[in-house]
Amino acid sequence: MKLKSIYILIINFIFFLTILLLLNITLKTSNYLYIINIIFNILFILITFILIYILYIKEIKQTIKLLNHYDENNFSYSIYNNINKDFTKLNGLVESLGQKLKNLQQMYNEVSEENKNYYVQYQLDLENKKQLVASISHEIKTPLAVIEATASGLIDNIFNDDEKEKELTNIIDECDKTTKMLQDIVNIYKIDSSNYKLDLKECNLEDLIIEILDFYKSLIIKYKKNIKILNDLTLKYNLNPTQFKKALNNIILNAIIYSPLESDITISLTDHKDYKVLEIINYNTNISKEDIKNVFEPFYRVDKARTKKEDHGNGLGLYIVKQILEKHNLDFGIINVYNGVKFYIIFPILNLN
């Protein structure tokens, strides 16, 4: 570009000089005047082109240099000091446009990243729902097979009168278990829905726990559990009483059923600087590392042998607990402690009334 500008300047200089020479020859002036005229014209042309170069060509070159050094990735460049106000204004407009483009790119990147996260979450939710549907289909097959086999035996009259009553009771039990499982599944989909909003109101944690323990009094006696409340459980917190009570119900029920007979269960509320922690510990048992990683998965059973068949759940209890507590934005978990298993829920103090 620099050489091209010089060539243009030289060509124009020669062109105008030639015209002036021709004019002077034509006029046939005196030798002195002729020389002075030539010198004057040369100076005039030289000054004119210098001014043109400084005021226009140089500014155009600076603008082109500015654009050549423009960083398309960052929409930025160095601003050059220009003598000509028009080019200074132009460079300012280019800078302003570049900043706007940079802002637009940043907005696009943020929206793109957000959409990417939504898509990843959508794919994850879709995969989880597929697995849940597959697990539901598998789980329903068992009670249906039992009901079908028992009903066929009753039709074929292969049972005596005492056995018939027992088998009919089994059919009713399997129907009850299937009904409860379907109710749990409906509750899971209800909570998992993006449109579902928790109706929160102030609840006393102690009242909910005492109510659940009273409900399971007969089961506590049956399994010979010694329930110990270690300290004051009073905690007023904004919760959905129905759903949160369901979560606590499943936690306490697991502690009662999946621990040895005549063992202790302790319930406590511990204070920390920024939060309070509800701890429910059942003793004389532990959970393997593999089971701890998977206990919140749907249809996962720690008691794979189903040794407590009369009270065995459907494998959705802790999955429902997870759904409910996540909706409440509460941290929780299960860990092994000395000679026991602890379930904990963390209540941030900032949300306390």
SULDAKA-V867680 format. One record per backbone hydrogen bond with DSSP energy under -0.5 kcal/mol. CO is the residue of the C=O (numbers start at 0). NH is the residue of the N-H. If there is no record, write none. Layout:
BEGIN
co=CO nh=NH
co=CO nh=NH
END
This chain:
BEGIN
co=0 nh=4
co=1 nh=5
co=2 nh=6
co=3 nh=7
co=4 nh=8
co=5 nh=9
co=6 nh=10
co=7 nh=11
co=8 nh=12
co=9 nh=13
co=10 nh=14
co=11 nh=15
co=12 nh=16
co=13 nh=17
co=14 nh=18
co=15 nh=19
co=16 nh=20
co=17 nh=21
co=18 nh=22
co=19 nh=23
co=20 nh=24
co=21 nh=25
co=22 nh=26
co=23 nh=27
co=23 nh=28
co=29 nh=33
co=30 nh=34
co=31 nh=35
co=32 nh=36
co=33 nh=37
co=34 nh=38
co=35 nh=39
co=36 nh=40
co=37 nh=41
co=38 nh=42
co=39 nh=43
co=40 nh=44
co=41 nh=45
co=42 nh=46
co=43 nh=47
co=44 nh=48
co=45 nh=49
co=46 nh=50
co=47 nh=51
co=48 nh=52
co=49 nh=53
co=50 nh=54
co=51 nh=55
co=51 nh=56
co=52 nh=57
co=55 nh=59
co=56 nh=60
co=57 nh=61
co=58 nh=62
co=59 nh=63
co=60 nh=64
co=61 nh=65
co=62 nh=66
co=63 nh=67
co=64 nh=68
co=66 nh=69
co=69 nh=71
co=70 nh=74
co=70 nh=75
co=75 nh=70
co=79 nh=81
co=83 nh=87
co=84 nh=88
co=85 nh=89
co=86 nh=90
co=87 nh=91
co=88 nh=92
co=89 nh=93
co=90 nh=94
co=91 nh=95
co=92 nh=96
co=93 nh=97
co=94 nh=98
co=95 nh=99
co=96 nh=100
co=97 nh=101
co=98 nh=102
co=99 nh=103
co=100 nh=104
co=101 nh=105
co=102 nh=106
co=103 nh=107
co=104 nh=108
co=105 nh=109
co=106 nh=110
co=107 nh=111
co=108 nh=112
co=109 nh=113
co=110 nh=114
co=111 nh=115
co=112 nh=116
co=113 nh=117
co=114 nh=118
co=115 nh=119
co=116 nh=120
co=117 nh=121
co=118 nh=122
co=119 nh=123
co=120 nh=124
co=121 nh=125
co=122 nh=126
co=123 nh=127
co=124 nh=128
co=125 nh=129
co=126 nh=130
co=127 nh=131
co=128 nh=132
co=129 nh=133
co=130 nh=134
co=131 nh=135
co=132 nh=136
co=133 nh=137
co=134 nh=138
co=135 nh=139
co=136 nh=140
co=137 nh=141
co=138 nh=142
co=139 nh=143
co=140 nh=144
co=141 nh=145
co=142 nh=146
co=143 nh=147
co=144 nh=148
co=145 nh=149
co=146 nh=150
co=147 nh=151
co=148 nh=152
co=149 nh=153
co=150 nh=154
co=151 nh=155
co=152 nh=157
co=153 nh=156
co=159 nh=163
co=160 nh=164
co=161 nh=165
co=162 nh=166
co=163 nh=167
co=164 nh=168
co=165 nh=169
co=166 nh=170
co=167 nh=171
co=168 nh=172
co=169 nh=173
co=170 nh=174
co=171 nh=175
co=172 nh=176
co=173 nh=177
co=174 nh=178
co=175 nh=179
co=176 nh=180
co=177 nh=181
co=178 nh=182
co=179 nh=183
co=180 nh=184
co=181 nh=185
co=182 nh=186
co=183 nh=187
co=184 nh=188
co=185 nh=189
co=186 nh=190
co=187 nh=191
co=188 nh=192
co=192 nh=195
co=197 nh=199
co=200 nh=238
co=202 nh=204
co=202 nh=236
co=203 nh=207
co=204 nh=208
co=205 nh=209
co=206 nh=210
co=207 nh=211
co=208 nh=212
co=209 nh=213
co=210 nh=214
co=211 nh=215
co=213 nh=216
co=215 nh=219
co=216 nh=220
co=217 nh=221
co=218 nh=222
co=219 nh=224
co=220 nh=223
co=222 nh=261
co=224 nh=226
co=225 nh=264
co=227 nh=229
co=227 nh=266
co=234 nh=204
co=234 nh=236
co=235 nh=352
co=236 nh=202
co=236 nh=238
co=238 nh=200
co=238 nh=240
co=239 nh=243
co=240 nh=244
co=241 nh=245
co=242 nh=246
co=243 nh=247
co=244 nh=248
co=245 nh=249
co=246 nh=250
co=247 nh=251
co=248 nh=252
co=249 nh=253
co=250 nh=254
co=251 nh=255
co=252 nh=256
co=253 nh=257
co=256 nh=258
co=259 nh=262
co=262 nh=225
co=263 nh=282
co=264 nh=227
co=265 nh=280
co=266 nh=229
co=266 nh=230
co=267 nh=278
co=269 nh=276
co=273 nh=348
co=274 nh=271
co=275 nh=346
co=276 nh=269
co=276 nh=278
co=277 nh=344
co=278 nh=267
co=278 nh=280
co=279 nh=342
co=280 nh=265
co=281 nh=340
co=287 nh=291
co=288 nh=292
co=289 nh=293
co=290 nh=293
co=290 nh=294
co=293 nh=296
co=296 nh=299
co=301 nh=303
co=302 nh=305
co=305 nh=308
co=306 nh=308
co=307 nh=310
co=307 nh=311
co=314 nh=298
co=314 nh=299
co=315 nh=319
co=316 nh=320
co=317 nh=321
co=318 nh=322
co=319 nh=323
co=320 nh=324
co=321 nh=325
co=322 nh=326
co=323 nh=327
co=324 nh=329
co=325 nh=328
co=330 nh=345
co=332 nh=343
co=334 nh=341
co=336 nh=339
co=338 nh=283
co=339 nh=336
co=340 nh=281
co=341 nh=334
co=342 nh=279
co=343 nh=332
co=344 nh=277
co=345 nh=330
co=345 nh=347
co=346 nh=275
co=347 nh=350
co=348 nh=351
END
